[in-house]
Amino acid sequence: METFSNFSGTRPFLIISLCVFILQCQPFERNTKDLLKQSIDKISVINTHEHQRSPHEPGEHQYSFYHLLNSSYLNADIQSAGSPWISLDILDSLSNEELWNRYGAGLDYTRNTSYYSHFVNGFQKLYDFNDLFFTKENLKILNGQIENNYKDYQSWFDTAFKLAGYELMFNDQYWDPFNTNIDENYFALVFHINPLVTNASNKPEPGTEKSNIYKLAENDGYEINNLDEYLRYCDFLFKKNISQKAVCVKNSLAYSRSLDFEDIPFEEADDLFNQASSSLTKEERKKIQDFVFHWIIAKSIEYDLPIQIHTGYLAGNGNVLDNGQPIKLNNLFLKYREAKFVLFHGGFPWTGEYAALGKMFPNVYLDMVWLPQISREEAISAFDVMLDCVPYNKFFWGGDCALIEESVGSLEFGKDVVAEVLSKRIERGLLTIEVAEDIAKHMFRENAIEVFQLNKRLGKDFD
């Protein structure tokens, strides 16, 4: 009885001690992430993938929240929820009341998605927007602020760019892929090569008006009558982009075809190219395209340009998901050991394949661009696996957005994912805070400088 009594007397002490321990651990974990996030916020970010464009390119509009929503990924979730697609054509003709009545329900149904959360983050960072969700009431205030900022978008872009902590964005102008003019104060040029591949199997018929790359070649004084001449002009475009300080090439062909690129002999591709494009089967067109992309990889090695490739999930609503399965690129990694391949988007939903390819091949790099926006939880899981498998000098981060608010939101969202994963690893004793900070610095900046040779390519001194 005496022993039991003594033990009973110690129970309150043990319980209190346990509670104190738990309370001490919780702030520590929170503080670790907060400290890490503060360190990450000091990094001058080199964003390795964007689609930034002037809001006036699609036409003159009086910009409101809904115009920004139109260009955002969240637009797809709203449509997925059952709302009509948010089209620029009708926005100017509807009042804010009418717009909320039309899209408000769909907007509310997406409050759980990462598309929604990262979009909110941009407004929280740039507009002192303190709410968790968009509402009919707070959008009235936000609309006035947006309208005022977009009266001088260039000035607003500069302000937001600097406030976010960006130093440079790689800008893929897929909507105008042959344009080599960019503002070097903010952007580095990306050579978007999709048209070189797809137009090879879409040669104009004799006597018809030339279009796309064939019209461009004619304007530049090049004749294209056979595959050799087509490739000669493609090489001219390579050199033109390099002269304008292009830092990489970009392949987003998964939006229109499979990433399975067979190794087609020149003679077979040449024979098919010489036939009328309208007479070719889908399989024959693919063979020409496959050959051209292999040629592009060889040229990328010659000019020492990394090759960014869209893998995994496809933006928008409705497409062939398995077009972008990362494993389909395996033959290219084996054949072209000297090329630098940069795989995008975590390969979602094939994130395991994606990490395995980065681990297996020294010349395969991993860019988490857009993955946190697709799914924050998948990004956390995928980044954790990447850290288990792949040396961290092979990681990058990009935003993949059209307007600055969403780009800033994607950066805030991405930083939070990285800080959460790294802080948990610190708590588990797998990292020190110094190593975690080094990982973040390489991911958001140093790796881009090294792999894309920015000092050499851009003629700047990146510290």
KOLKOL-742653 format. One record per residue (C-alpha): residue number from 0; x negated, y, z. Coordinates in nm, 4 decimals. Layout:
N
{atom NUM; {X; Y; Z}}
...
This chain:
463
{atom 0; {0.0000; 0.0000; 0.0000}}
{atom 1; {-0.2843; 0.2335; 0.0813}}
{atom 2; {-0.4413; 0.1752; -0.2634}}
{atom 3; {-0.1096; 0.2299; -0.4357}}
{atom 4; {-0.0539; 0.5453; -0.2344}}
{atom 5; {-0.3941; 0.6806; -0.3295}}
{atom 6; {-0.3300; 0.6001; -0.6957}}
{atom 7; {0.0109; 0.7683; -0.6808}}
{atom 8; {-0.1528; 1.0798; -0.5422}}
{atom 9; {-0.3885; 1.0991; -0.8387}}
{atom 10; {-0.1150; 1.0692; -1.1038}}
{atom 11; {-0.0102; 1.4363; -1.1045}}
{atom 12; {-0.3749; 1.5346; -1.1339}}
{atom 13; {-0.4256; 1.3001; -1.4307}}
{atom 14; {-0.1138; 1.4247; -1.6045}}
{atom 15; {-0.2124; 1.7882; -1.5547}}
{atom 16; {-0.5653; 1.7173; -1.6798}}
{atom 17; {-0.4266; 1.5439; -1.9891}}
{atom 18; {-0.1965; 1.8384; -2.0631}}
{atom 19; {-0.4843; 2.0846; -2.0280}}
{atom 20; {-0.6939; 1.8697; -2.2651}}
{atom 21; {-0.4171; 1.8617; -2.5256}}
{atom 22; {-0.3609; 2.2364; -2.5003}}
{atom 23; {-0.7326; 2.2974; -2.5370}}
{atom 24; {-0.7560; 2.0773; -2.8455}}
{atom 25; {-0.4704; 2.2440; -3.0315}}
{atom 26; {-0.6155; 2.5972; -3.0301}}
{atom 27; {-0.9574; 2.4541; -3.1167}}
{atom 28; {-0.8218; 2.2874; -3.4279}}
{atom 29; {-0.6313; 2.5996; -3.5226}}
{atom 30; {-0.9370; 2.8164; -3.4607}}
{atom 31; {-1.1584; 2.5916; -3.6713}}
{atom 32; {-0.9338; 2.6380; -3.9722}}
{atom 33; {-0.8958; 3.0100; -3.9068}}
{atom 34; {-1.2712; 3.0590; -3.8762}}
{atom 35; {-1.3291; 2.8620; -4.1939}}
{atom 36; {-1.0633; 3.0599; -4.3781}}
{atom 37; {-1.2263; 3.3860; -4.2670}}
{atom 38; {-1.5562; 3.2598; -4.4080}}
{atom 39; {-1.3932; 3.1554; -4.7373}}
{atom 40; {-1.2276; 3.4967; -4.7655}}
{atom 41; {-1.5757; 3.6536; -4.7853}}
{atom 42; {-1.6664; 3.4594; -5.1009}}
{atom 43; {-1.6681; 3.6571; -5.4258}}
{atom 44; {-1.4595; 3.4081; -5.6205}}
{atom 45; {-1.5448; 3.2901; -5.9708}}
{atom 46; {-1.2169; 3.1558; -6.1038}}
{atom 47; {-1.2889; 2.8956; -6.3716}}
{atom 48; {-0.9518; 2.8980; -6.5451}}
{atom 49; {-0.6851; 3.1599; -6.6109}}
{atom 50; {-0.4410; 3.2699; -6.8817}}
{atom 51; {-0.4245; 3.6364; -6.7865}}
{atom 52; {-0.2615; 3.8572; -7.0490}}
{atom 53; {-0.1128; 4.2019; -7.0743}}
{atom 54; {0.2530; 4.2030; -6.9651}}
{atom 55; {0.3235; 4.4208; -7.2689}}
{atom 56; {0.2154; 4.1584; -7.5250}}
{atom 57; {0.5587; 3.9902; -7.5334}}
{atom 58; {0.7189; 4.3351; -7.5764}}
{atom 59; {0.7947; 4.6417; -7.3719}}
{atom 60; {0.9975; 4.5681; -7.0590}}
{atom 61; {1.0698; 4.7459; -6.7336}}
{atom 62; {0.9109; 4.4886; -6.5103}}
{atom 63; {1.0948; 4.3524; -6.2082}}
{atom 64; {1.0602; 4.0446; -5.9884}}
{atom 65; {1.2518; 3.8400; -6.2455}}
{atom 66; {1.0120; 3.9315; -6.5256}}
{atom 67; {0.7267; 3.7986; -6.3129}}
{atom 68; {0.9347; 3.4925; -6.2334}}
{atom 69; {0.9771; 3.4347; -6.6064}}
{atom 70; {0.6013; 3.3963; -6.6544}}
{atom 71; {0.5541; 3.1831; -6.3424}}
{atom 72; {0.5486; 2.8078; -6.2852}}
{atom 73; {0.8427; 2.8533; -6.0498}}
{atom 74; {1.0623; 2.9177; -6.3512}}
{atom 75; {1.0368; 2.5458; -6.4347}}
{atom 76; {1.1438; 2.4396; -6.0842}}
{atom 77; {1.4421; 2.6747; -6.1004}}
{atom 78; {1.5490; 2.5144; -6.4253}}
{atom 79; {1.4887; 2.1702; -6.2756}}
{atom 80; {1.7299; 2.2729; -5.9957}}
{atom 81; {1.9998; 2.3397; -6.2540}}
{atom 82; {1.9706; 2.7125; -6.3231}}
{atom 83; {1.9325; 2.8392; -6.6798}}
{atom 84; {1.5831; 2.9171; -6.8049}}
{atom 85; {1.4792; 3.2699; -6.7136}}
{atom 86; {1.4307; 3.4354; -7.0507}}
{atom 87; {1.2757; 3.7780; -7.1123}}
{atom 88; {1.5382; 3.8369; -7.3821}}
{atom 89; {1.8212; 3.8872; -7.1316}}
{atom 90; {1.6473; 4.0257; -6.8222}}
{atom 91; {1.6547; 4.3900; -6.9281}}
{atom 92; {2.0272; 4.3803; -6.9899}}
{atom 93; {2.1290; 4.2471; -6.6464}}
{atom 94; {2.1451; 4.4273; -6.3132}}
{atom 95; {1.9635; 4.2911; -6.0072}}
{atom 96; {2.3029; 4.1826; -5.8705}}
{atom 97; {2.3782; 3.9893; -6.1890}}
{atom 98; {2.0304; 3.8368; -6.1929}}
{atom 99; {2.0656; 3.7099; -5.8359}}
{atom 100; {2.4087; 3.5662; -5.9138}}
{atom 101; {2.2577; 3.3873; -6.2124}}
{atom 102; {1.9318; 3.2585; -6.0602}}
{atom 103; {1.9635; 3.2958; -5.6822}}
{atom 104; {2.0990; 2.9484; -5.6149}}
{atom 105; {1.8210; 2.7842; -5.8165}}
{atom 106; {1.5654; 3.0012; -5.6401}}
{atom 107; {1.6985; 2.8907; -5.3019}}
{atom 108; {1.6899; 2.5236; -5.3995}}
{atom 109; {1.3162; 2.5543; -5.4727}}
{atom 110; {1.2174; 2.6956; -5.1320}}
{atom 111; {1.0580; 2.3592; -5.0511}}
{atom 112; {0.8257; 2.3391; -5.3538}}
{atom 113; {0.4614; 2.4345; -5.3855}}
{atom 114; {0.5436; 2.6402; -5.6931}}
{atom 115; {0.7640; 2.8525; -5.4675}}
{atom 116; {0.5185; 2.8743; -5.1775}}
{atom 117; {0.2173; 2.9804; -5.3793}}
{atom 118; {0.4292; 3.2392; -5.5648}}
{atom 119; {0.5357; 3.3880; -5.2296}}
{atom 120; {0.1703; 3.3946; -5.1192}}
{atom 121; {0.0853; 3.6380; -5.3969}}
{atom 122; {0.3442; 3.8885; -5.2787}}
{atom 123; {0.2428; 3.8396; -4.9164}}
{atom 124; {-0.1154; 3.9281; -5.0071}}
{atom 125; {-0.0480; 4.2164; -5.2458}}
{atom 126; {0.2814; 4.3710; -5.1379}}
{atom 127; {0.2820; 4.3368; -4.7584}}
{atom 128; {0.5737; 4.1009; -4.8105}}
{atom 129; {0.6213; 3.9385; -4.4703}}
{atom 130; {0.9144; 3.7053; -4.5350}}
{atom 131; {0.8854; 3.3334; -4.5948}}
{atom 132; {1.1515; 3.3330; -4.8671}}
{atom 133; {1.2892; 3.5627; -5.1351}}
{atom 134; {1.6400; 3.6907; -5.0658}}
{atom 135; {1.8870; 3.9123; -5.2432}}
{atom 136; {1.8096; 4.1875; -4.9912}}
{atom 137; {1.4296; 4.1798; -4.9846}}
{atom 138; {1.4099; 4.1591; -5.3639}}
{atom 139; {1.5674; 4.5051; -5.3864}}
{atom 140; {1.2623; 4.6490; -5.2110}}
{atom 141; {1.0191; 4.4264; -5.4005}}
{atom 142; {1.1681; 4.5226; -5.7365}}
{atom 143; {1.0981; 4.8897; -5.6735}}
{atom 144; {0.7363; 4.8172; -5.5819}}
{atom 145; {0.6835; 4.5954; -5.8860}}
{atom 146; {0.8383; 4.8507; -6.1206}}
{atom 147; {0.6049; 5.1189; -5.9852}}
{atom 148; {0.2928; 4.8991; -6.0141}}
{atom 149; {0.3710; 4.7942; -6.3701}}
{atom 150; {0.3938; 5.1517; -6.4940}}
{atom 151; {0.0136; 5.1300; -6.5079}}
{atom 152; {-0.0623; 4.7600; -6.5138}}
{atom 153; {-0.4333; 4.8025; -6.5846}}
{atom 154; {-0.4812; 5.0085; -6.2704}}
{atom 155; {-0.2642; 4.7677; -6.0711}}
{atom 156; {-0.4535; 4.4656; -6.2075}}
{atom 157; {-0.7843; 4.6202; -6.1016}}
{atom 158; {-0.6529; 4.6892; -5.7519}}
{atom 159; {-0.5078; 4.3388; -5.7087}}
{atom 160; {-0.8150; 4.1701; -5.8609}}
{atom 161; {-1.0435; 4.3357; -5.6072}}
{atom 162; {-0.8065; 4.2930; -5.3133}}
{atom 163; {-0.7903; 3.9181; -5.3817}}
{atom 164; {-1.1693; 3.8874; -5.3786}}
{atom 165; {-1.2191; 3.7905; -5.7421}}
{atom 166; {-1.5480; 3.8604; -5.9164}}
{atom 167; {-1.4799; 3.6864; -6.2486}}
{atom 168; {-1.2108; 3.4879; -6.4283}}
{atom 169; {-1.2603; 3.2482; -6.7192}}
{atom 170; {-0.9749; 3.3464; -6.9503}}
{atom 171; {-0.8265; 3.0930; -7.1942}}
{atom 172; {-0.6238; 3.2925; -7.4502}}
{atom 173; {-0.4355; 2.9927; -7.5880}}
{atom 174; {-0.1637; 3.2209; -7.7335}}
{atom 175; {-0.4306; 3.3990; -7.9449}}
{atom 176; {-0.7064; 3.1359; -7.9624}}
{atom 177; {-0.9255; 3.3045; -8.2245}}
{atom 178; {-0.9391; 3.6363; -8.0409}}
{atom 179; {-1.2852; 3.6886; -7.8950}}
{atom 180; {-1.2193; 4.0338; -7.7471}}
{atom 181; {-1.1951; 4.0402; -7.3685}}
{atom 182; {-1.2549; 4.2894; -7.0910}}
{atom 183; {-1.5919; 4.1815; -6.9538}}
{atom 184; {-1.5287; 4.3731; -6.6327}}
{atom 185; {-1.2972; 4.0915; -6.5285}}
{atom 186; {-1.3150; 3.8024; -6.7754}}
{atom 187; {-1.5437; 3.5497; -6.9394}}
{atom 188; {-1.4399; 3.4123; -7.2787}}
{atom 189; {-1.3169; 3.0546; -7.3176}}
{atom 190; {-1.3239; 2.8959; -7.6661}}
{atom 191; {-0.9828; 2.7300; -7.7027}}
{atom 192; {-1.0371; 2.4482; -7.9541}}
{atom 193; {-0.6883; 2.2971; -7.9909}}
{atom 194; {-0.6294; 2.4582; -8.3342}}
{atom 195; {-0.9571; 2.3193; -8.4678}}
{atom 196; {-0.8322; 1.9698; -8.3880}}
{atom 197; {-0.4649; 1.9961; -8.4847}}
{atom 198; {-0.5088; 2.2036; -8.8027}}
{atom 199; {-0.7520; 1.9475; -8.9427}}
{atom 200; {-0.4544; 1.7162; -9.0062}}
{atom 201; {-0.2296; 1.9949; -9.1330}}
{atom 202; {-0.4028; 2.1137; -9.4502}}
{atom 203; {-0.1879; 2.3436; -9.6707}}
{atom 204; {-0.0595; 2.1972; -9.9931}}
{atom 205; {-0.2064; 2.3358; -10.3189}}
{atom 206; {-0.0170; 2.6440; -10.4330}}
{atom 207; {0.1352; 2.7132; -10.0911}}
{atom 208; {0.0522; 3.0074; -9.8684}}
{atom 209; {-0.2329; 2.9378; -9.6299}}
{atom 210; {-0.1790; 2.9732; -9.2572}}
{atom 211; {-0.3561; 2.9261; -8.9220}}
{atom 212; {-0.7236; 2.8341; -8.9481}}
{atom 213; {-0.7157; 2.8116; -9.3279}}
{atom 214; {-0.5964; 3.1701; -9.3628}}
{atom 215; {-0.8541; 3.2819; -9.1085}}
{atom 216; {-1.1297; 3.1027; -9.3011}}
{atom 217; {-1.0246; 3.2729; -9.6245}}
{atom 218; {-1.0368; 3.6127; -9.4528}}
{atom 219; {-1.3890; 3.5322; -9.3300}}
{atom 220; {-1.5012; 3.4305; -9.6809}}
{atom 221; {-1.4963; 3.0543; -9.6312}}
{atom 222; {-1.3390; 2.8037; -9.8717}}
{atom 223; {-1.2025; 2.4807; -9.7308}}
{atom 224; {-1.1606; 2.2064; -9.9893}}
{atom 225; {-1.2986; 1.9094; -9.7974}}
{atom 226; {-1.3869; 1.7971; -9.4464}}
{atom 227; {-1.7476; 1.9174; -9.4711}}
{atom 228; {-1.6273; 2.2698; -9.5500}}
{atom 229; {-1.3706; 2.2531; -9.2699}}
{atom 230; {-1.6415; 2.1592; -9.0204}}
{atom 231; {-1.8690; 2.4304; -9.1566}}
{atom 232; {-1.6045; 2.6879; -9.0738}}
{atom 233; {-1.5471; 2.5339; -8.7310}}
{atom 234; {-1.9191; 2.5737; -8.6673}}
{atom 235; {-1.8886; 2.9409; -8.7696}}
{atom 236; {-1.6166; 2.9795; -8.5027}}
{atom 237; {-1.8419; 2.8136; -8.2456}}
{atom 238; {-2.1193; 3.0596; -8.3219}}
{atom 239; {-1.8786; 3.3542; -8.3187}}
{atom 240; {-1.7497; 3.2604; -7.9731}}
{atom 241; {-2.1017; 3.2040; -7.8418}}
{atom 242; {-2.2080; 3.5442; -7.9724}}
{atom 243; {-1.9198; 3.6884; -7.7672}}
{atom 244; {-2.0524; 3.5099; -7.4561}}
{atom 245; {-1.8099; 3.2184; -7.4403}}
{atom 246; {-1.8894; 3.0081; -7.1337}}
{atom 247; {-1.7106; 2.6844; -7.2301}}
{atom 248; {-1.4636; 2.5185; -7.4645}}
{atom 249; {-1.1130; 2.4167; -7.3591}}
{atom 250; {-0.9027; 2.1194; -7.4704}}
{atom 251; {-0.5356; 2.1191; -7.3645}}
{atom 252; {-0.4260; 1.8757; -7.6351}}
{atom 253; {-0.2370; 1.6576; -7.3856}}
{atom 254; {0.0568; 1.8935; -7.4379}}
{atom 255; {0.0943; 1.7657; -7.7939}}
{atom 256; {-0.0778; 1.4260; -7.8114}}
{atom 257; {-0.2610; 1.1571; -7.6156}}
{atom 258; {-0.6106; 1.2100; -7.4725}}
{atom 259; {-0.7109; 0.8834; -7.6367}}
{atom 260; {-0.9750; 0.9934; -7.8909}}
{atom 261; {-1.1012; 0.7051; -8.1031}}
{atom 262; {-1.4485; 0.7092; -8.2582}}
{atom 263; {-1.3588; 0.7452; -8.6285}}
{atom 264; {-1.6342; 0.7273; -8.8962}}
{atom 265; {-1.6837; 1.0391; -9.1080}}
{atom 266; {-1.6069; 0.8497; -9.4297}}
{atom 267; {-1.2634; 0.7420; -9.3061}}
{atom 268; {-1.1786; 1.0880; -9.1734}}
{atom 269; {-1.3033; 1.2497; -9.4960}}
{atom 270; {-1.0884; 1.0186; -9.7079}}
{atom 271; {-0.7788; 1.1020; -9.5013}}
{atom 272; {-0.8569; 1.4757; -9.5044}}
{atom 273; {-0.8669; 1.4695; -9.8857}}
{atom 274; {-0.5127; 1.3321; -9.8998}}
{atom 275; {-0.2058; 1.5552; -9.8831}}
{atom 276; {-0.1322; 1.6132; -9.5154}}
{atom 277; {0.2399; 1.5642; -9.5779}}
{atom 278; {0.1703; 1.2083; -9.6944}}
{atom 279; {-0.0177; 1.1038; -9.3820}}
{atom 280; {0.1331; 0.8880; -9.1120}}
{atom 281; {0.1196; 0.9928; -8.7476}}
{atom 282; {-0.1596; 0.7414; -8.6919}}
{atom 283; {-0.3603; 0.8785; -8.9850}}
{atom 284; {-0.3223; 1.2360; -8.8620}}
{atom 285; {-0.4458; 1.1232; -8.5224}}
{atom 286; {-0.7575; 0.9697; -8.6790}}
{atom 287; {-0.8547; 1.3010; -8.8381}}
{atom 288; {-0.7950; 1.4809; -8.5095}}
{atom 289; {-0.9914; 1.2199; -8.3167}}
{atom 290; {-1.2876; 1.2601; -8.5493}}
{atom 291; {-1.2832; 1.6383; -8.5170}}
{atom 292; {-1.2778; 1.6301; -8.1375}}
{atom 293; {-1.5754; 1.3940; -8.1356}}
{atom 294; {-1.7494; 1.6434; -8.3660}}
{atom 295; {-1.6600; 1.9250; -8.1226}}
{atom 296; {-1.8158; 1.7328; -7.8334}}
{atom 297; {-2.1361; 1.6880; -8.0360}}
{atom 298; {-2.1391; 2.0617; -8.1104}}
{atom 299; {-2.0782; 2.1403; -7.7447}}
{atom 300; {-2.3883; 1.9387; -7.6587}}
{atom 301; {-2.5854; 2.1223; -7.9283}}
{atom 302; {-2.4767; 2.4620; -7.7922}}
{atom 303; {-2.4826; 2.3483; -7.4277}}
{atom 304; {-2.1198; 2.4449; -7.3598}}
{atom 305; {-1.9208; 2.2557; -7.0943}}
{atom 306; {-1.5902; 2.1065; -7.2105}}
{atom 307; {-1.2833; 2.1733; -6.9955}}
{atom 308; {-1.0030; 1.9183; -7.0479}}
{atom 309; {-0.6442; 1.9337; -6.9247}}
{atom 310; {-0.5555; 1.6054; -6.7571}}
{atom 311; {-0.2422; 1.4872; -6.5783}}
{atom 312; {0.0782; 1.6800; -6.5243}}
{atom 313; {0.2148; 1.9063; -6.7983}}
{atom 314; {0.3656; 2.2468; -6.7216}}
{atom 315; {0.7244; 2.3260; -6.8091}}
{atom 316; {1.0221; 2.0925; -6.8324}}
{atom 317; {0.9964; 1.7733; -7.0324}}
{atom 318; {0.6986; 1.6149; -7.2063}}
{atom 319; {0.5123; 1.2845; -7.2412}}
{atom 320; {0.3436; 1.2522; -6.9022}}
{atom 321; {0.0964; 0.9780; -6.9866}}
{atom 322; {-0.0576; 1.1881; -7.2645}}
{atom 323; {-0.2889; 1.3292; -6.9982}}
{atom 324; {-0.3933; 1.0166; -6.8084}}
{atom 325; {-0.7631; 1.0749; -6.7252}}
{atom 326; {-0.8770; 0.7159; -6.7809}}
{atom 327; {-0.8122; 0.7594; -7.1557}}
{atom 328; {-1.1245; 0.9764; -7.1711}}
{atom 329; {-1.3534; 0.7005; -7.0386}}
{atom 330; {-1.4953; 0.6145; -7.3841}}
{atom 331; {-1.6047; 0.9773; -7.4350}}
{atom 332; {-1.7918; 0.9854; -7.1048}}
{atom 333; {-1.9774; 0.6684; -7.2011}}
{atom 334; {-2.0649; 0.7864; -7.5518}}
{atom 335; {-2.1616; 1.1470; -7.4776}}
{atom 336; {-2.3853; 1.1288; -7.1712}}
{atom 337; {-2.5372; 1.4706; -7.2435}}
{atom 338; {-2.2023; 1.6535; -7.2558}}
{atom 339; {-2.0600; 1.8260; -6.9499}}
{atom 340; {-1.6931; 1.7342; -6.9084}}
{atom 341; {-1.4809; 1.9306; -6.6612}}
{atom 342; {-1.1516; 1.7565; -6.5787}}
{atom 343; {-0.8580; 1.9705; -6.4685}}
{atom 344; {-0.5668; 1.9530; -6.2256}}
{atom 345; {-0.6744; 1.6537; -6.0184}}
{atom 346; {-0.5377; 1.4375; -6.3012}}
{atom 347; {-0.2090; 1.4399; -6.1030}}
{atom 348; {-0.0467; 1.1940; -6.0525}}
{atom 349; {-0.3596; 0.9882; -6.1308}}
{atom 350; {-0.5723; 1.1585; -5.8652}}
{atom 351; {-0.7547; 0.8359; -5.7763}}
{atom 352; {-0.8641; 0.7830; -6.1374}}
{atom 353; {-0.9727; 1.1442; -6.1532}}
{atom 354; {-1.1943; 1.1166; -5.8446}}
{atom 355; {-1.3347; 0.7820; -5.9611}}
{atom 356; {-1.4427; 0.9299; -6.2950}}
{atom 357; {-1.6150; 1.2176; -6.1160}}
{atom 358; {-1.7959; 0.9668; -5.8966}}
{atom 359; {-1.8906; 0.7289; -6.1763}}
{atom 360; {-2.0289; 0.9765; -6.4303}}
{atom 361; {-2.2988; 1.2375; -6.3537}}
{atom 362; {-2.1686; 1.4457; -6.6470}}
{atom 363; {-1.8042; 1.4557; -6.5278}}
{atom 364; {-1.7032; 1.7497; -6.3057}}
{atom 365; {-1.3762; 1.8065; -6.1195}}
{atom 366; {-1.1757; 2.1307; -6.1202}}
{atom 367; {-0.8861; 2.1420; -5.8736}}
{atom 368; {-0.7281; 2.4198; -6.0803}}
{atom 369; {-0.3464; 2.4272; -6.0476}}
{atom 370; {-0.3229; 2.1089; -5.8362}}
{atom 371; {-0.2301; 2.2902; -5.5107}}
{atom 372; {0.0518; 2.4696; -5.6938}}
{atom 373; {0.1861; 2.1417; -5.8312}}
{atom 374; {0.1787; 1.9760; -5.4889}}
{atom 375; {0.0065; 2.1138; -5.1815}}
{atom 376; {0.0144; 1.7786; -5.0019}}
{atom 377; {-0.1237; 1.5927; -5.3029}}
{atom 378; {-0.4006; 1.8525; -5.3307}}
{atom 379; {-0.4912; 1.7955; -4.9641}}
{atom 380; {-0.5015; 1.4195; -5.0168}}
{atom 381; {-0.6878; 1.4440; -5.3469}}
{atom 382; {-0.9497; 1.6865; -5.2140}}
{atom 383; {-1.0103; 1.4608; -4.9163}}
{atom 384; {-1.0701; 1.1683; -5.1539}}
{atom 385; {-1.2931; 1.3850; -5.3739}}
{atom 386; {-1.5039; 1.4675; -5.0695}}
{atom 387; {-1.5332; 1.0980; -4.9882}}
{atom 388; {-1.6399; 1.0094; -5.3415}}
{atom 389; {-1.8086; 1.2960; -5.5260}}
{atom 390; {-2.1069; 1.5252; -5.4518}}
{atom 391; {-1.9756; 1.8749; -5.3905}}
{atom 392; {-2.1925; 2.0458; -5.6518}}
{atom 393; {-1.9393; 1.9071; -5.9031}}
{atom 394; {-1.6259; 2.0907; -5.7804}}
{atom 395; {-1.4575; 2.4046; -5.9153}}
{atom 396; {-1.1405; 2.6018; -5.8521}}
{atom 397; {-0.9148; 2.7961; -6.0903}}
{atom 398; {-0.5746; 2.9635; -6.0827}}
{atom 399; {-0.4191; 2.8921; -6.4262}}
{atom 400; {-0.1715; 3.1844; -6.4221}}
{atom 401; {-0.0484; 3.4548; -6.6586}}
{atom 402; {-0.0044; 3.7587; -6.4316}}
{atom 403; {-0.2085; 3.8803; -6.1384}}
{atom 404; {0.0515; 3.8252; -5.8620}}
{atom 405; {0.0680; 3.4528; -5.9286}}
{atom 406; {-0.3088; 3.4278; -5.9714}}
{atom 407; {-0.3613; 3.5896; -5.6316}}
{atom 408; {-0.1008; 3.3579; -5.4790}}
{atom 409; {-0.2743; 3.0553; -5.6274}}
{atom 410; {-0.6056; 3.1653; -5.4743}}
{atom 411; {-0.4521; 3.2128; -5.1290}}
{atom 412; {-0.2814; 2.8753; -5.1582}}
{atom 413; {-0.5984; 2.7044; -5.2786}}
{atom 414; {-0.8086; 2.8545; -4.9999}}
{atom 415; {-0.5594; 2.7280; -4.7426}}
{atom 416; {-0.5756; 2.3738; -4.8839}}
{atom 417; {-0.9551; 2.3727; -4.8839}}
{atom 418; {-0.9745; 2.5189; -4.5315}}
{atom 419; {-0.7272; 2.2627; -4.3983}}
{atom 420; {-0.9103; 1.9641; -4.5421}}
{atom 421; {-1.2538; 2.0844; -4.4367}}
{atom 422; {-1.1422; 2.1823; -4.0840}}
{atom 423; {-0.9895; 1.8388; -4.0269}}
{atom 424; {-1.3175; 1.6822; -4.1346}}
{atom 425; {-1.4991; 1.9004; -3.8840}}
{atom 426; {-1.2589; 1.7858; -3.6115}}
{atom 427; {-1.3197; 1.4241; -3.7078}}
{atom 428; {-1.6947; 1.4736; -3.6763}}
{atom 429; {-1.7590; 1.4258; -4.0490}}
{atom 430; {-1.8857; 1.7794; -4.1155}}
{atom 431; {-2.0343; 2.0742; -3.9354}}
{atom 432; {-1.8830; 2.4161; -3.9966}}
{atom 433; {-2.2053; 2.5163; -4.1753}}
{atom 434; {-2.1740; 2.2318; -4.4272}}
{atom 435; {-1.8007; 2.2998; -4.4705}}
{atom 436; {-1.8793; 2.6634; -4.5504}}
{atom 437; {-2.1402; 2.5498; -4.8027}}
{atom 438; {-1.8858; 2.3211; -4.9723}}
{atom 439; {-1.6359; 2.6064; -5.0017}}
{atom 440; {-1.8998; 2.8475; -5.1332}}
{atom 441; {-2.0043; 2.6014; -5.4025}}
{atom 442; {-1.6485; 2.5209; -5.5002}}
{atom 443; {-1.5291; 2.8802; -5.5278}}
{atom 444; {-1.8482; 3.0310; -5.6702}}
{atom 445; {-2.1925; 2.8666; -5.6834}}
{atom 446; {-2.1079; 2.5640; -5.8965}}
{atom 447; {-1.9581; 2.7835; -6.1680}}
{atom 448; {-2.2742; 2.9958; -6.1829}}
{atom 449; {-2.4932; 2.6872; -6.2114}}
{atom 450; {-2.2963; 2.4542; -6.4407}}
{atom 451; {-2.1698; 2.7214; -6.6810}}
{atom 452; {-2.5086; 2.9023; -6.6750}}
{atom 453; {-2.3432; 3.2366; -6.6125}}
{atom 454; {-2.6622; 3.4331; -6.5600}}
{atom 455; {-2.7857; 3.3239; -6.9014}}
{atom 456; {-2.4525; 3.3297; -7.0851}}
{atom 457; {-2.3223; 3.6596; -6.9561}}
{atom 458; {-2.6506; 3.8423; -6.9059}}
{atom 459; {-2.5584; 3.9235; -6.5470}}
{atom 460; {-2.7331; 3.8547; -6.2208}}
{atom 461; {-2.4942; 3.6527; -6.0047}}
{atom 462; {-2.6479; 3.6396; -5.6573}}
